Amino acid sequence: MSKKLFLILICLVSLNANDINIIQSKYSVSETTQKIKEIVISKGFEVFTIIDHKQNAKNVNMEMAEAKVILFGNPKAGTKLMQENILSALDLPLRVLIFKDSTANVKVAFRDVSALKVDFKLSNKEELEAMDKGLSAIIAKATN
Protein backbone atom coordinates (compact mmCIF):
# COMPACT_ATOMS: atom_id res chain seq x y z
CA MET A 1 0.00 0.00 0.00
CA SER A 2 1.40 3.39 -0.89
CA LYS A 3 2.04 5.97 1.80
CA LYS A 4 -0.46 8.33 0.21
CA LEU A 5 -3.27 5.74 0.22
CA PHE A 6 -2.41 4.77 3.80
CA LEU A 7 -2.62 8.41 4.93
CA ILE A 8 -5.96 8.85 3.19
CA LEU A 9 -7.33 5.77 4.95
CA ILE A 10 -6.07 7.03 8.31
CA CYS A 11 -7.78 10.37 7.71
CA LEU A 12 -11.04 8.68 6.80
CA VAL A 13 -10.95 6.56 9.94
CA SER A 14 -10.12 9.52 12.16
CA LEU A 15 -12.94 11.58 10.67
CA ASN A 16 -15.38 8.87 11.64
CA ALA A 17 -13.82 7.80 14.92
CA ASN A 18 -16.97 8.60 16.90
CA ASP A 19 -18.84 5.93 14.89
CA ILE A 20 -16.49 3.15 15.97
CA ASN A 21 -17.46 0.44 18.44
CA ILE A 22 -14.77 -1.47 20.29
CA ILE A 23 -15.55 -4.80 21.95
CA GLN A 24 -13.17 -7.01 23.92
CA SER A 25 -12.72 -10.60 22.75
CA LYS A 26 -11.90 -13.48 25.03
CA TYR A 27 -10.01 -15.15 22.17
CA SER A 28 -6.71 -14.45 20.43
CA VAL A 29 -6.53 -12.26 17.33
CA SER A 30 -6.28 -15.33 15.09
CA GLU A 31 -9.09 -17.20 16.85
CA THR A 32 -11.39 -14.18 16.78
CA THR A 33 -10.66 -13.59 13.10
CA GLN A 34 -11.34 -17.25 12.32
CA LYS A 35 -14.60 -17.19 14.29
CA ILE A 36 -15.79 -14.11 12.41
CA LYS A 37 -14.85 -15.75 9.11
CA GLU A 38 -16.73 -18.96 9.96
CA ILE A 39 -19.84 -17.10 11.13
CA VAL A 40 -19.88 -14.89 8.03
CA ILE A 41 -19.56 -17.89 5.72
CA SER A 42 -22.23 -19.85 7.64
CA LYS A 43 -24.65 -16.96 7.06
CA GLY A 44 -24.03 -17.18 3.31
CA PHE A 45 -21.99 -14.00 3.10
CA GLU A 46 -18.69 -13.59 1.35
CA VAL A 47 -15.28 -13.07 2.95
CA PHE A 48 -13.38 -10.92 0.46
CA THR A 49 -10.03 -10.78 2.21
CA ILE A 50 -8.18 -10.80 5.50
CA ILE A 51 -5.35 -8.30 5.87
CA ASP A 52 -2.64 -9.21 8.38
CA HIS A 53 -1.07 -5.87 9.32
CA LYS A 54 1.52 -7.43 11.63
CA GLN A 55 2.75 -9.68 8.82
CA ASN A 56 2.78 -6.76 6.38
CA ALA A 57 4.90 -4.77 8.85
CA LYS A 58 7.23 -7.74 9.26
CA ASN A 59 7.60 -7.91 5.46
CA VAL A 60 9.15 -4.42 5.54
CA ASN A 61 11.31 -5.13 8.62
CA MET A 62 9.01 -3.33 11.05
CA GLU A 63 7.16 -4.49 14.11
CA MET A 64 3.69 -3.88 15.44
CA ALA A 65 1.13 -5.59 17.63
CA GLU A 66 -1.15 -8.19 16.08
CA ALA A 67 -3.84 -6.60 13.93
CA LYS A 68 -6.03 -8.12 11.23
CA VAL A 69 -8.82 -6.64 9.16
CA ILE A 70 -11.47 -8.87 7.67
CA LEU A 71 -13.59 -7.54 4.79
CA PHE A 72 -16.89 -9.29 4.22
CA GLY A 73 -20.45 -8.78 3.16
CA ASN A 74 -23.38 -9.62 1.00
CA PRO A 75 -22.82 -8.26 -2.52
CA LYS A 76 -26.57 -8.04 -3.11
CA ALA A 77 -27.09 -5.81 -0.06
CA GLY A 78 -23.95 -3.76 -0.66
CA THR A 79 -24.77 -3.22 -4.31
CA LYS A 80 -28.18 -1.75 -3.41
CA LEU A 81 -26.47 0.82 -1.22
CA MET A 82 -23.78 1.58 -3.79
CA GLN A 83 -26.46 2.03 -6.46
CA GLU A 84 -27.99 4.70 -4.25
CA ASN A 85 -24.64 6.41 -3.58
CA ILE A 86 -21.42 5.04 -5.03
CA LEU A 87 -19.42 6.80 -2.30
CA SER A 88 -20.73 4.22 0.17
CA ALA A 89 -18.20 1.89 -1.48
CA LEU A 90 -15.62 3.64 0.70
CA ASP A 91 -17.08 1.68 3.64
CA LEU A 92 -18.28 -1.40 1.78
CA PRO A 93 -17.77 -4.25 2.05
CA LEU A 94 -18.03 -4.20 5.82
CA ARG A 95 -14.74 -4.42 7.66
CA VAL A 96 -13.78 -5.40 11.16
CA LEU A 97 -10.44 -4.77 12.85
CA ILE A 98 -9.22 -7.40 15.31
CA PHE A 99 -6.20 -6.22 17.27
CA LYS A 100 -4.13 -6.59 20.40
CA ASP A 101 -4.10 -3.34 22.36
CA SER A 102 -1.26 -1.86 24.42
CA THR A 103 -2.23 -4.02 27.42
CA ALA A 104 -2.31 -7.21 25.30
CA ASN A 105 -6.10 -7.43 25.34
CA VAL A 106 -7.73 -8.51 22.10
CA LYS A 107 -10.27 -6.03 20.81
CA VAL A 108 -12.65 -5.94 17.88
CA ALA A 109 -13.39 -2.57 16.30
CA PHE A 110 -16.08 -1.87 13.75
CA ARG A 111 -17.93 1.11 12.42
CA ASP A 112 -21.64 1.60 13.08
CA VAL A 113 -23.56 0.71 9.94
CA SER A 114 -25.97 3.52 10.83
CA ALA A 115 -23.12 5.94 10.07
CA LEU A 116 -23.40 4.95 6.40
CA LYS A 117 -26.92 6.36 6.34
CA VAL A 118 -25.72 9.71 7.63
CA ASP A 119 -22.39 9.94 5.80
CA PHE A 120 -23.75 8.92 2.42
CA LYS A 121 -27.37 10.10 2.81
CA LEU A 122 -28.74 6.62 2.18
CA SER A 123 -32.47 6.01 2.40
CA ASN A 124 -32.54 2.20 2.32
CA LYS A 125 -33.39 1.94 6.03
CA GLU A 126 -34.38 -1.73 5.83
CA GLU A 127 -31.05 -2.83 4.33
CA LEU A 128 -29.02 -0.71 6.75
CA GLU A 129 -30.90 -2.00 9.80
CA ALA A 130 -30.42 -5.61 8.67
CA MET A 131 -26.69 -5.00 8.14
CA ASP A 132 -26.35 -3.30 11.53
CA LYS A 133 -28.18 -6.08 13.36
CA GLY A 134 -26.24 -8.77 11.50
CA LEU A 135 -22.85 -7.19 12.14
CA SER A 136 -23.55 -6.78 15.87
CA ALA A 137 -24.67 -10.42 16.10
CA ILE A 138 -21.55 -11.66 14.29
CA ILE A 139 -19.24 -9.69 16.59
CA ALA A 140 -21.08 -10.75 19.75
CA LYS A 141 -20.94 -14.42 18.77
CA ALA A 142 -17.27 -14.28 17.76
CA THR A 143 -16.03 -12.54 20.90
CA ASN A 144 -17.85 -14.48 23.65
C-alpha angles and dihedrals in degrees: 000000000000120000091242094054091045091053091049090052091049090051092050092050093047092049089057099036093121089063093059123107120201121198127181117237124210090211134072121268091258094046093047091048091049092048092051090048093050093047092048092050092045089056090055095252126132127250104212099184147329117223116205104203094182091055091046090053090048089052089062095043095259132121134222139153119277112285130162131177120204119198116201144145151126110287091206093057094040093048091055090056094044090050088057094047121358090203088073085076086079087074099029134124094043115255134200127194117214112190147157110241128215091277092050094253116140113236135183118213126191138161121248109256087216087068088068089063092054100037096047100027092238120177100191093106094166094056093044093049091049091050092047093049092045094049093049091049092049092050094045092050094045096049102045 
